[in-house]
Amino acid sequence: MIHFLYLVAFAFFVAVAFGAFFGGNSKERVIYGLKVFAQFIGISLVMAWVFYFLPW
């Protein structure tokens, strides 16, 4: 569970940084930051699900 919290915290800070550097007005920056955050979490969960079923 702690790994997921680290993932959420890291995704949050990366999304804030990307949103701050994204060009556009404030509304576009917030929307872009939310998209980055959602994509980061979603892709990470899909990758974790795929790796779970891979035989090592």
N, C-alpha and C positions, 0 to 999 in steps of 0.2 A: 504494500500500500504506500510506503514511503517513496518508492520509485515513481509512482503516479503523481504524488504531490510535487516531487522535484521536476517532473515533466511539465506539470501545469505552471509552476513558478518560472521555469526556464522559458516556456512558450509565452507567458505573459510579458516577460522582460524583452524578449526578442520582438514580439508584436508591438510593444510600445516603442522600441527603437526604430523598427521599420516604419511604423506610422509617423514618427517624428521626422524621418528623412524623406518620406513620400511627398511629392509635390502636390499642391492643390490646396483647397480651403480646409477649414477645420473639420467640417462634416465628412469630406472625402477621406481625410486622414483617419478619423475614427472608424469609418466603415472599412477602410483598408486594414487597419489594425485588428479589427474584429475578424475579418476574413482570414488574415494570417494566423491568428490564434486558433480559430476553428479548424483550419487546414492542418496546422501543426498537430493538434490533438487528434484529429480524425485519421491522418496518415499514420501517426505513431501507433494508434490502437489497431489499425488494419495490419500494419507490419508486425506488431506483437502477436496478433491472432495467426498470421501466416507462419511466423517463426515457431509458434507453439506446436504446430503440426509437422514441422520438418524433423526428420530423424537425425540425431547427431551421433 
